[in-house]
Amino acid sequence: MVHVPLWLWALVIVGLVVVVAFDLWFVDRGEPREFSMRQAGIWVGFYVCLAVLFGIGLTLWAGAGTGGEFFAGYLTEYSLSVDNLFVFYIIMSRFGVPRVYQHKVLLVGIVLALVMRGIFIAIGAAALSRFGWLLYAFGAFLIYTAYTLIRDHDKEDEEFNENILLRWARRVFPTTPDYVGSRVTVRVDGKRMVTPMLIVMIAIGTTDLLFALDSIPAIFGLTKTAFIVFSANAFALMGLRQLYFLLGGLLQRLVYISYGLAFILAFIGVKLILEALHESEVSWAPQIPIWVSLSVIGVTMAVTTVASLIKARRDDKAIAAGEASQTGTSQTETSQAEAPKG
């Protein structure tokens, strides 16, 4: 495990704060406006390049093994984040968030999630250093999560169930019935009230934390260095907001993505258990090198994405052919009905 000096932690955290502040200022300056596909593409490219540069710098500073752990963790977190986007879309629809304010909701919600994940990562790292048996628990949990992803693949997530914290916020904070621009609080008849904007931000942040229950154990299966776990999560989350707008309707077309994520989680779960056995000096238990993990994650996501898009194209052609056939049949029936009878 590589030793990370305090100044590097401070540098990364300050850098993330600066980037988030610039992002918020750049997007929200002037009149509220919708986030265009072009803007989303540019920002996604920016955050991906930022992550790649960080990974290269980490490799030059601490070696290829550490850099490989970061890239494997980043790819895993970014891949698992795609599942978050489905739920984010449902939350936005459930709360009726105007499209011009959705980018701000996502940014603040994701920053809230990042803070909570940081706390979760610190607890997880401390627990793993003291209780080696947690590797078995994490591995078993990831394998079970993989099973549930496959089991629930065809179920429709059309409803959003409010968690305990969100229900508490609704009960404690007096809330206005409607949005007041992008403001989160407003004074009504001398009384300070929150707007639905704050409630939906809490919904995004706390819901993402629930997703961290499988993504955090997954990345701990690739590295035990808390700094890499945190930075990989941070870069994956920072690019998530723009990915939401870039993918748009494409989310519904990634039909095999759950299978890919399930395979990745199961693979990391098995890796964790084998690693725990190896640390327990079980002679036959192999250690899976990081380059193998990185290859498995990258190939799996590439194959499932391409397969999903191929199936979506075939389904579109089948629907178009069916509509054309139905139109032709209707026209024939109309012509026969209008033909003069002898």
Residue, then its C-alpha position, 0 to 999 in steps of 0.5 A: m500500500v502506497h503512503v500518500p503525504l498529507w500535502l497530496w490529499a490537500l492538493v487534490i481536495v483543493g483542486l476538486v473544490v476549484v473545479v466544482a466552483f468553476d463549473l458552478w460559476f461557468v454554467d450558472r452565470g447569466e440567465p438559467r438555460e438548458f444544458s445542450m448536448r454540445q456542452a455536455g460532450i465538452w464537459v464529459g471530455f474535460y473530466v475524462c481527460l482530467a482523470v486520465l492526466f491524474g492517473i498518468g501523474l499518479t503512475l509517474w509518482a508511485g509506479a504503474g501498479t498504483g496508476g493501474e489501481f486508479f484506472a481500474g477503480y475509476l472505470t469501475e466507479y464510472s461504469l457503476s455510475v451509469d446505473n445511478l443515472f436511471v434513478f436520477y432521471i426518475i427523481m427529476s421526473r418525480f419532483g418535476v424539476p425544470r430542465v434549466y435547473q437540473h444541472k444545478v440540482l445534479l451538481v449540488g447533489i453530487v457534491l453532497a454525495l462526495v462528502m458523504r462518500g468521503i466519510f464512508i471511505a474513511i470508515g471502510a479503510a479503517a475497518l479493513s485495516r483492523f478486521g481482515w474478515l471484512l474482505y470475505a463479507f465484501g466479496a460475498f456482498l458483491i456476488y449477491t449484488a451481482y445476482t440481484l442485478i441479473r434477477d431484477h434486470d427486466k423489472e421497471d424502476e418507474e417509482f422512486n421510494e423516498n428514504i428516511l432522511l428525505r422523509w425527515a427533511r420533508r417533515v422538519f423543513p417547511t417547504t413551498p409548494d412550487y419552485v422559486g427559480s433555482r433558490v433553495t430557500v425563500r422568505v414567505d410572510g416573514k418566515r424562512m422556507v425551503t423550496p423543492m429544489l433543496i428537497v430534490m438535492i437531498a434526494i440525489g445526494t442520499t440516493d447516490l450514497l445508497f449506490a455507494l453500498d456496492s461501489i465502495p466495496a467494489i473499489f476496495g476489491l481493487t485497492k486498499t489505498a484510501f487516497i485512490v478510492f477517494s480520488a477515483n470516486a471523486f473523478a467518476l462523480m464529477g463527470l456524472r452530471q454531464l454524462y446524464f445530459l449527454l446520454g439522455g435517451l440513450l440510457q434506455r437503449l443500454v439494455y445489457i448494461s446490468y449484465g456487464l455490471a453484474f459480471i464486474l461486481a461478481f469478478i471483484g467479489v471473487k477477487l476479494i475472497l481469493e485475496a482474503l484466502h491468500e492473506s490467510e496463507v491458503s496456498w492454492a489461492p491466487q492473487i489477481p494482478i491489477w492489469v487483469s482486473l483493468s482488462v476485464i472491466g474495460v472489455t466487459m463494459a465495451v462488449t455490453t455497450v456495443a451489444s446493447l447498441i446493436k440490439a437497439r438498432r435491430d429493434d428499431k429496424a423491426i419496429a420500422a418494418g412492422e409499422a411499414s407493413q401495417t401501413g401497407t395493409s391499411q392502404t390495401e384495405t382502404s383501396q379495396a373498400e373504395a373500389p367500385k363494386g361490379 
